[in-house]
Amino acid sequence: MITTVTLNAALDIIYQIPSLQMNHVHRVPGLTLPGGKGVNAARVIRQLGEPVTAAGFTAGYNGQKMQHLLARAQVDCQFTEADGETRLAITILEQQQQTQTELIEPGPLVTSVQIEQLSRTLETLASQSDWVLFSGSLPQGCPEDLYARLIGIARDSGARTALDSSGAALHHGIAAAPDLIKPNAQEACDWAGIVTGGLPPSPEQLRQALTAMLDQGSSMATISLGADGAVAAERESGRFYRIRVPELQIISALGSGDAMAAGMVTAASRGGSFVDMLRLGSSCGSACALQPAAGMIDLDDVQHIGTQIQITPEA
């Protein structure tokens, strides 16, 4: 089994409109889905056919609805109730200009008692899991080193761990040496103190960030680059990899990084090599970009894209 931990879950509402006009009324159907990075990953893992449990914090009516939608998707839920409401994350996909506008509320308020409750739940789940994937931001009331604490609990309970976060949560979490780290390029460079001057990082800068992450004790590091694929490194083999994905007609980049993390831990849970993890992760990330919503993939897309992905070892 795989467990995902989403500390700042969300209820996603997605609107696709031909053209967004200011000061106009737009009457359009919306798509409501359970959200938050780890929740998105859990849905992808389930679509890949693996048992998965989604944990973390939820709150109020939005949290109840999110769990109901997860149950319909056959994702087991073991969330800890927090105060307030699970946040709404509203996305407007404008087709004419191909823009993506996101309106994201703050998360609920979490207390030390609720953190302790979550820690006990995680201890039980991790003892039953091959991998625990920690994803996303921290809600109000959470200490910046909470991911680091939870990674330690999961490791002590026998699970391997993966982290996909940003900012202070990533900074402290990396210090706990999760087995796998998967930020995007900006998150990785910010963590490593690499200044890009607003430009995409160079291959040398990306390698510097990968090396720094492995130096913290992690076994594997992957930096997602969106439509440009990814770069990765493995400590055991000492190898760096460049991953190139096929050119696609992208509908939405929402949740592609989450889908990539889901594919990687799924391949690892199945006993795959690091290259297997990179291939399935990149296939899932690309397949998700063909969908209007995060946490959704088509298995035929995953299989087809997987045959076109190029993974090149680099000296």
C-alpha positions as CSV (number, residue, x, y, z in Angstrom):
1,M,0.0,0.0,0.0
2,I,1.0,3.6,-0.5
3,T,-0.1,6.5,1.8
4,T,-0.2,10.1,0.7
5,V,-0.2,12.9,3.3
6,T,-1.8,16.3,2.3
7,L,-1.6,18.8,5.2
8,N,-3.4,21.5,3.2
9,A,-6.0,19.7,1.2
10,A,-8.5,21.5,-1.0
11,L,-11.8,21.2,-2.8
12,D,-11.0,22.0,-6.4
13,I,-13.5,23.9,-8.6
14,I,-12.5,24.1,-12.3
15,Y,-14.2,26.2,-15.0
16,Q,-13.4,26.0,-18.7
17,I,-14.5,29.1,-20.6
18,P,-14.0,30.2,-24.2
19,S,-13.1,33.8,-23.3
20,L,-12.8,35.5,-19.9
21,Q,-14.4,39.0,-20.0
22,M,-14.1,41.4,-17.1
23,N,-17.4,42.7,-15.6
24,H,-19.4,40.1,-17.4
25,V,-21.5,37.2,-16.2
26,H,-20.2,33.8,-17.3
27,R,-22.7,30.9,-17.1
28,V,-20.6,27.8,-17.4
29,P,-20.6,24.3,-15.9
30,G,-18.0,23.6,-13.2
31,L,-16.0,20.5,-12.3
32,T,-15.7,19.8,-8.5
33,L,-12.9,17.5,-7.4
34,P,-10.9,16.6,-4.3
35,G,-7.7,18.5,-4.4
36,G,-4.3,19.3,-2.8
37,K,-1.1,17.9,-4.1
38,G,-1.1,14.6,-2.1
39,V,-4.8,14.1,-2.8
40,N,-4.2,14.5,-6.5
41,A,-1.4,12.0,-6.2
42,A,-3.6,9.5,-4.4
43,R,-6.2,9.6,-7.2
44,V,-3.5,8.9,-9.8
45,I,-2.1,6.0,-7.7
46,R,-5.6,4.5,-7.5
47,Q,-6.1,4.9,-11.3
48,L,-2.8,3.0,-11.7
49,G,-4.5,0.1,-9.9
50,E,-2.6,0.4,-6.6
51,P,-4.2,0.5,-3.1
52,V,-3.7,3.9,-1.5
53,T,-4.8,5.8,1.6
54,A,-5.1,9.6,1.7
55,A,-4.2,11.2,5.0
56,G,-3.7,14.7,6.3
57,F,-6.0,17.4,7.6
58,T,-9.6,18.2,6.5
59,A,-12.1,20.6,8.0
60,G,-15.8,21.5,7.8
61,Y,-18.3,20.9,5.1
62,N,-15.7,21.2,2.3
63,G,-13.6,18.5,3.9
64,Q,-16.6,16.2,4.2
65,K,-17.4,16.7,0.5
66,M,-13.8,16.1,-0.4
67,Q,-13.7,12.8,1.4
68,H,-17.0,11.8,-0.1
69,L,-15.6,12.4,-3.6
70,L,-12.4,10.4,-2.7
71,A,-14.5,7.5,-1.5
72,R,-16.3,7.5,-4.9
73,A,-12.9,7.3,-6.5
74,Q,-12.1,4.3,-4.3
75,V,-9.5,6.1,-2.4
76,D,-9.4,5.2,1.3
77,C,-9.4,8.2,3.7
78,Q,-7.8,8.6,7.1
79,F,-7.9,12.3,7.6
80,T,-7.6,14.2,10.9
81,E,-10.3,16.9,11.5
82,A,-9.0,20.5,11.9
83,D,-10.8,23.7,12.8
84,G,-12.5,25.9,10.1
85,E,-13.0,24.8,6.5
86,T,-10.9,23.0,4.0
87,R,-9.9,25.6,1.4
88,L,-11.5,26.1,-2.0
89,A,-9.2,26.2,-5.0
90,I,-10.9,27.8,-8.0
91,T,-9.2,27.5,-11.4
92,I,-10.4,29.3,-14.5
93,L,-9.1,27.8,-17.8
94,E,-9.5,30.4,-20.6
95,Q,-9.4,28.7,-23.9
96,Q,-8.9,31.6,-26.3
97,Q,-5.8,33.0,-24.7
98,Q,-4.8,29.7,-23.1
99,T,-4.5,31.2,-19.6
100,Q,-4.9,29.6,-16.3
101,T,-6.1,31.7,-13.4
102,E,-6.2,30.3,-9.8
103,L,-8.0,31.6,-6.8
104,I,-6.9,29.7,-3.7
105,E,-8.2,30.2,-0.2
106,P,-6.0,29.8,3.0
107,G,-6.3,26.5,4.7
108,P,-7.8,25.6,8.1
109,L,-6.3,26.3,11.5
110,V,-4.4,23.3,12.9
111,T,-3.7,22.8,16.6
112,S,-0.9,20.9,18.4
113,V,-3.5,18.3,19.5
114,Q,-4.6,17.7,15.9
115,I,-0.9,17.4,14.8
116,E,-0.5,14.7,17.5
117,Q,-3.6,12.9,16.3
118,L,-2.3,13.0,12.7
119,S,1.1,11.7,13.9
120,R,-0.5,8.7,15.5
121,T,-2.5,8.0,12.4
122,L,0.6,8.2,10.3
123,E,2.5,5.8,12.5
124,T,-0.2,3.2,11.9
125,L,-0.5,3.8,8.2
126,A,3.3,3.9,7.6
127,S,3.6,0.5,9.3
128,Q,1.3,-0.9,6.6
129,S,2.8,1.0,3.6
130,D,5.7,0.6,1.3
131,W,5.9,4.3,0.6
132,V,4.5,7.5,2.2
133,L,4.3,10.5,-0.1
134,F,4.2,14.0,1.6
135,S,3.0,16.7,-0.6
136,G,2.0,20.4,-0.7
137,S,2.0,23.4,1.6
138,L,1.4,23.8,5.3
139,P,-1.9,25.1,6.7
140,Q,-2.1,27.7,9.5
141,G,-0.8,26.5,12.8
142,C,1.7,24.0,11.5
143,P,5.4,24.4,12.4
144,E,7.7,24.8,9.5
145,D,9.5,21.5,10.3
146,L,6.3,19.4,10.5
147,Y,7.2,17.5,7.3
148,A,10.6,16.6,8.8
149,R,8.9,15.3,11.9
150,L,6.4,13.2,9.9
151,I,9.1,11.8,7.6
152,G,10.9,10.6,10.7
153,I,7.8,8.9,12.0
154,A,7.1,7.2,8.7
155,R,10.7,6.0,8.4
156,D,10.8,4.7,12.0
157,S,7.5,2.8,11.1
158,G,9.2,1.0,8.2
159,A,8.0,3.0,5.2
160,R,10.1,4.7,2.5
161,T,9.3,8.4,2.1
162,A,9.0,10.9,-0.7
163,L,8.6,14.7,-0.4
164,D,7.1,17.2,-2.9
165,S,6.8,20.6,-1.4
166,S,8.3,24.2,-1.5
167,G,9.6,27.0,0.6
168,A,10.2,26.5,4.3
169,A,8.4,23.2,4.3
170,L,10.8,21.8,1.6
171,H,13.8,23.3,3.4
172,H,13.1,21.5,6.7
173,G,11.8,18.4,5.0
174,I,14.9,17.8,2.9
175,A,16.9,18.0,6.1
176,A,15.1,14.8,7.2
177,A,16.5,13.0,4.2
178,P,13.4,11.5,2.6
179,D,14.3,8.7,0.1
180,L,12.9,10.7,-2.8
181,I,12.6,14.5,-3.3
182,K,10.6,15.9,-6.3
183,P,10.4,19.7,-6.5
184,N,10.0,21.7,-9.7
185,A,12.9,23.8,-11.0
186,Q,12.0,27.0,-9.2
187,E,11.4,25.3,-5.9
188,A,14.7,23.4,-6.2
189,C,16.7,26.5,-7.1
190,D,15.1,28.6,-4.3
191,W,16.0,25.9,-1.8
192,A,19.6,25.6,-3.0
193,G,20.0,29.4,-3.1
194,I,20.6,29.4,-6.9
195,V,19.8,32.7,-8.5
196,T,18.6,32.4,-12.0
197,G,17.8,36.0,-12.7
198,G,14.3,35.2,-13.8
199,L,15.6,32.9,-16.5
200,P,15.1,29.1,-16.7
201,P,18.0,27.4,-14.7
202,S,20.9,26.1,-16.8
203,P,21.8,22.4,-16.9
204,E,24.7,23.2,-14.6
205,Q,22.4,24.9,-12.1
206,L,20.0,22.0,-12.1
207,R,22.8,19.6,-11.5
208,Q,24.1,21.7,-8.7
209,A,20.6,21.6,-7.1
210,L,20.3,17.8,-7.6
211,T,23.8,17.3,-6.0
212,A,22.9,19.5,-3.0
213,M,19.7,17.4,-2.4
214,L,21.6,14.1,-2.5
215,D,24.2,15.6,-0.2
216,Q,21.5,16.1,2.4
217,G,21.1,12.3,2.6
218,S,18.3,11.5,0.1
219,S,18.7,8.5,-2.2
220,M,16.9,10.0,-5.2
221,A,16.2,13.5,-6.5
222,T,14.1,14.6,-9.4
223,I,13.4,18.1,-10.7
224,S,10.4,18.4,-12.9
225,L,10.6,20.9,-15.8
226,G,7.1,20.9,-17.2
227,A,6.9,20.3,-20.9
228,D,10.7,20.1,-21.0
229,G,10.6,16.9,-19.0
230,A,12.8,16.5,-15.9
231,V,16.4,15.9,-14.6
232,A,17.2,13.4,-11.9
233,A,20.0,11.9,-9.9
234,E,20.5,8.7,-7.9
235,R,23.0,8.5,-5.1
236,E,23.6,4.7,-5.2
237,S,24.7,4.7,-8.9
238,G,26.1,8.2,-8.9
239,R,24.2,8.8,-12.2
240,F,22.5,11.9,-13.5
241,Y,19.6,11.6,-15.9
242,R,17.9,13.8,-18.5
243,I,14.3,12.9,-19.2
244,R,12.6,14.2,-22.3
245,V,8.9,13.8,-23.0
246,P,7.0,14.0,-26.3
247,E,5.4,17.2,-27.5
248,L,1.7,17.2,-26.6
249,Q,-1.3,19.3,-27.0
250,I,-1.5,20.3,-23.3
251,I,-5.0,21.1,-21.9
252,S,-3.9,22.0,-18.4
253,A,-0.7,21.7,-16.4
254,L,-2.7,21.4,-13.2
255,G,-1.4,18.6,-11.1
256,S,1.2,17.3,-13.5
257,G,3.9,17.4,-10.9
258,D,1.6,15.5,-8.5
259,A,0.9,12.9,-11.1
260,M,4.6,12.5,-11.7
261,A,5.3,11.9,-8.0
262,A,2.4,9.4,-7.9
263,G,3.9,7.5,-10.8
264,M,7.3,7.4,-9.3
265,V,6.3,6.0,-5.9
266,T,4.0,3.5,-7.7
267,A,6.8,2.2,-9.8
268,A,9.0,2.0,-6.7
269,S,6.3,0.2,-4.7
270,R,6.2,-2.3,-7.5
271,G,9.9,-3.0,-7.1
272,G,11.0,-1.0,-10.2
273,S,14.4,0.6,-10.7
274,F,15.0,4.3,-10.6
275,V,14.7,4.4,-14.4
276,D,11.4,2.6,-14.1
277,M,10.3,5.3,-11.6
278,L,11.3,8.1,-14.0
279,R,9.5,6.6,-16.9
280,L,6.2,5.9,-15.1
281,G,6.4,9.2,-13.3
282,S,7.0,11.2,-16.5
283,S,4.3,9.3,-18.3
284,C,1.8,10.1,-15.6
285,G,2.8,13.7,-15.5
286,S,2.4,14.1,-19.2
287,A,-0.8,12.2,-19.3
288,C,-2.3,14.4,-16.6
289,A,-1.5,17.5,-18.8
290,L,-4.0,16.1,-21.4
291,Q,-6.8,16.3,-18.8
292,P,-8.7,19.5,-17.7
293,A,-8.3,18.5,-14.0
294,A,-5.5,17.6,-11.6
295,G,-5.4,14.0,-10.4
296,M,-6.8,12.5,-13.6
297,I,-5.0,10.3,-16.2
298,D,-6.0,8.0,-19.0
299,L,-4.1,4.7,-18.8
300,D,-3.9,4.5,-22.6
301,D,-2.2,7.9,-22.6
302,V,0.2,6.7,-19.9
303,Q,1.1,3.6,-21.9
304,H,1.5,5.4,-25.2
305,I,3.5,8.3,-23.8
306,G,5.8,5.9,-21.9
307,T,7.0,4.4,-25.2
308,Q,8.1,7.8,-26.4
309,I,9.9,9.1,-23.3
310,Q,13.7,9.3,-23.6
311,I,15.8,8.8,-20.5
312,T,19.5,9.5,-21.0
313,P,22.2,8.9,-18.4
314,E,24.6,11.9,-18.3
315,A,28.2,11.8,-17.0
